[in-house]
Amino acid sequence: MTTHETAPTQYVEAKGIRFAYRRFGKAGSVPIVFNQHFQGTLDHWDPAVTNGLARDREVILFDNAGVASSSGETPSSFAEMAANAIAFIRALGLEQIDILGFSIGGMVSQEIVLQAPELVRKLILVGTGPRGADMAASQSAAIFAGTYEPAEHLWLKVHFSPSEASQKAGLAFLDRKLARQDRDPLVSEQTINAQRAAIGKHIALRETEGYLDYLKDIRQPTLIVQGSNDVIIPTYNSYVMQQHIPDAQLILYPDSNHGSFYQYPELFVAQANLFLNS
């Protein structure tokens, strides 16, 4: 069986876009499609998470339009990104999937469920927030504007807390993440700017009356996973989602930040499998 480290990069065309993806794991069950974070590519996922879930189900990683190895341009709204993701999923001939969305990938995942509810069986949202997310306490702008040596240590600041234990887990994550040799290219400036614009539009919805009402239309069983102190998309937003999505449960991991499931990969995989298999 192929793994995160060995699965070949494949391509499929939809909507005039050549999507890059990798597909691995145990076939025969409902596959799980991963939606990636800001500036993320096929190689920004944690193999401990992807391989862990792949023991029981097929895992599909992909670059959305304009991201890294996929062609086209990255659109500047999460709704458009979701429409492209749906086209990709349908181009693979899939009729039902589970979704894992991390950070802005969780925002895209919510839009996928709203646009194509019949396609999605279960939803996992990690380190993310609703439309109109409260970002007042976010340190994202300062963190991404910083300089890091080596550059990969940006992700220690983004995903992990300052504690010794969390930073140690972060270094182990980087070792796992960098194990693959044939790596996806980094994202372009066009993608970064489009993703930033989409984030701005998403936050601005807070000024719209009833901006959280859409969450009641997410009827799929939903697992929300968050760190105790997310400095990118503040933890409070996960509680808001849990309170408004009809069939949602929330897990908070201790001493953890934006990438909490990378700090506790074995525990996350066990809990995600319990949720997906129930």
N, C-alpha and C positions, 0 to 999 in steps of 0.2 A: 504494500500500500504506500502511495506517495505521501509526503508530509509537507508541512510549511516550507521546509528547507529544500525539498527536491521537486515539488510540483512545477511542471513547465508553465511558462506564461503562454496563454492562448489568446485568441482574438475572435470576436464576433461583431458583425456589423448590424446596426439598427439606427434608424433616423439619420442615415448618412454619417454616423459616428463609428469609428473602429474602436471598440471597447477592449482594453486589456484586462485579463482576469486569470486567476488560478483557482483550480477546483480539485479538492482532495478529501479523503476521508472515507467513511463507510457508506456506500451507496445503499439505496433501498428505503431510507426514511425521508422525511421532509427535510430538504436542505436548508441550511441557515446562511443568509447573505449578510455580509458585513458592510456597513457604511462608515467611512473613515472620517477622522478629525481634521481640523484646520491644518493645511500644508502636508497632510499625510498621504502616503502612497501604499502600494502593495506591501512594502517592506517596513512600514511603521507599526504593524501589528506585533503582538507578543506571541511567539511560537508556543509558549506554555499554555496560552489560552486557545489558540487556533488548533494546535495538535491535540490538546485535551478534549475539546469538543468534537474533533474529527474522529475520535475513537468510537463514537456512537452515531455519527451522522455525517453527511457531506457538508463541507465548509466551502463557501464561495467568496473569494476576495476579488474586488474589482476596482479599477480606476474609473471614476465617473468622467463625463465628457470634459476634455481639455486637461485632465489631470495626468501628469507624468507620461506614461506610455500610451494613453488613449488619445485619439485624434479629436479635432474640433476645438471649440472654445468653451471655457467654463462659464455658465450663465451666472447672473448676479442676483438670483433669488433661490431660496430653498425649494419653492414649488416647481421651478423649472428643473432644478437638479433632480427632484423626485420623479418628474415626468421622464427624464432621461434614464434614470435607474429602472423605472418600470419597463421602458423599451428594451433595456439590456436584459432584464429578467425574462421577459417574454421571448426575446430572441434566442434564449437558451432552451425554449420549449417548456418552461416550468409553469405549472398550473397552481401550485401552492408552495409557499415558503414560510420560514421563520425569518425574522430580521433582528440583527444586533446593530444598533446605531450608537456610536461613541462621539460625544461632544457635538460639533455641528452635524456629524453623521446621524445623531439622534434627532436633530431638528429636521433633517431630510427624511428620516424614517417615519416621523409623524405625518409628514406630507404624503408619503407613499401610501400609508394606511388610509388616509382620507381620500386619495385619488383612486385607489384600487383596493378597497377593503376585502374583496373576494379573493385576492391574491395572498393575503397575509393570514397565517394561522395564529402565531404568537409573536410578541414584540418584547425585545430587551433593550432598555434605554440606559446608557452608562454616561455619567458625567455630563448631563445635558440639561436643557430647560425648555419651557413652553414658549409659544409666541409671546412677545412682550416680556421676556425674562428680565428679572430684576438684576442688573449688572452693576449696581452702585458700589458693591464691595469688591468687584473683580480687579485683579492685578494684571490681567492679560496684556494690556497695551505695554506696560512697563517691562514685563517679562520678555515678550517677543522683541522688544526694542533693544534688549541687552546684548552684550557680546560675551561669548562663551568659548573657552579653550579647554578641550576640543569642542567643536561646534555641537556635537551630539549631547553635550552636557546641558544644552537648552532643555532637553526633555526631562532631566532630573528636576529642574525648577518647575516645569509645567505639570508633570505627572506625580511628583512625590513630595512629601512634607519635609521640613528641614531636619527632622529628628535623625539621629544616627541610624536607627533601625530602618527607617523609610529610605534614607539615602543608600544604605547597603542594598536594600531590595532594588533600588533604582539602578545601581551599577550591575546587578545580576540581570536585570531586564535588558540593559544595553548590550551585555554579552550575548544574550539569547537573540536579540533583535538583529545584531550584526553578523550572526553566524552564516547567513546565506551569502554565497559568493556572487551570483549573477543578480545584481540588484536593480530595482526600478530607478530611473532618474528622479531627481528632485523636481518639485513642481515649479512652474514658470511664474514670472511676475504677473502675467495675465490671470492665472488661477488665484494667486494670493489676493490680488486686488478685487477680483470678482467675489471671492469668499468673504472678504471684509465687507464689501457692499451688501452681500446677502445677510450678514450678521447685523449690520446697521438697520436694514429694513425689518428684520425679525424683531429687534429690540424696540423699534419705533411703534410697533403695533400695540405697545402698552398704552398709547394715547387713544386707542380705539375703544369705545364702549363695548363691554362684553367680550373683551379680547381672549378670555379663557374659555368661552362657551364651547369652542370647537372640541375641547378635550372630552366632553361627554359623548362625542361621536366616535371616539376610539373604543370600540367594543371588544377588541381582542384582549385576551389575558395578557397583562403587561407586567414585566419585572423591571423595576427601576433600581439601579445600583449606583451608589455614590460614596465619595469619601467624606469623612467627618468635617473636613475644612477644604472645600474645593475653592482655590483662589482664581480659577479661570472662569467657570460658570458656578457662582456661589451655591452652596449646598441647599440653601433654602428653596431654590427652584425645584429641586427634586421632590420636596415635601408638597409643594403646590401641585405638581403633576399627580402625585399619588392621591391627593385629596379630590381631584377633579376627574381623573380617568376612572370609569365605573368599576373595572376589574383589575386594579393595580395593587401591587405590593411593593414595599420599599425595603432595601437592605442598605445600611450604613456601615462602612468598615472603619475601625478605629485608626487614629493617627495616620490619616491618609488624605490624599489630595485628588486632583483631577483624574489621574490614572489609577484609581483605587484597585481595579481588578488586575492590574499588573503588579501590584504590591502583594496581593493575595490570590495568585492565579489558581492554585489547587482548590482553595475554598470556593472561589468564584465558579470554576468549572463544575464542581460538585453541586453547588446550588443552582446553577443554570441548567444542568442536566435534570435535576429534580423538577424544576419548573417546566422544562420542555417535554419531559416524559410523562408528566402527570395528566 
